[in-house]
Amino acid sequence: MDAKVVNASIAYVEALKRSMDGGSGGAVGAGQNVQDGPGFAEILKDPISKPSAAVKVAEAQSIQAAAEQTNITDVVTAVTNAEMALESVVAVRDRVVQAYQDILRMPI
């Protein structure tokens, strides 16, 4: 997963949040209550933005290493942190997809 996908995911979450805050034409029908507290988009925003930040740090460290402005150990550490963060996001995504498929297979 590259940074473009993560940035697109963040943009999607922010757009979703803006559409939910707008209040016009939302998915909540008449007579339904909206619970107070964080919405689904807000819950996803932090786990998506942290790996994105880790990728950006790794890219910055790599650029500095190419210009011989930083130690290679710092680059390896930043890249490893970014890789672990992205693997975590992928693992969570896989579990969400699996849960969705399990729900679809449930008898009515």
FENZIPE-V194647 format. One record per backbone hydrogen bond with DSSP energy under -0.5 kcal/mol. NH is the residue of the N-H (numbers start at 0). CO is the residue of the C=O. Records with the same first field share a line. If there is no record, write none. Layout:
# FENZIPE-V194647
NH=CO, CO
This chain:
# FENZIPE-V194647
4=1
5=1
6=2
7=3
8=4
9=5
10=6
11=7
12=8
13=9
14=10
15=11
16=12
17=13
18=14
19=15
20=16
21=17
22=18
24=22
28=26
31=28
34=32
42=38
43=39
44=40
45=41
46=42
47=43
48=44
49=45
50=46
51=47
52=48
53=49
54=50
55=51
56=52
57=53
58=54
59=55
60=56
61=57
62=58
63=59
64=60
65=61
66=62
67=64
68=63
69=63
73=70
74=70
75=71
76=72
77=73
78=74
79=75
80=76
81=77
82=78
83=79
84=80
85=81
86=82
87=83
88=84
89=85
90=86
91=87
92=88
93=89
94=90
95=91
96=92
97=93
98=94
99=95
100=96
101=97
102=98
103=99
104=100
105=101, 102
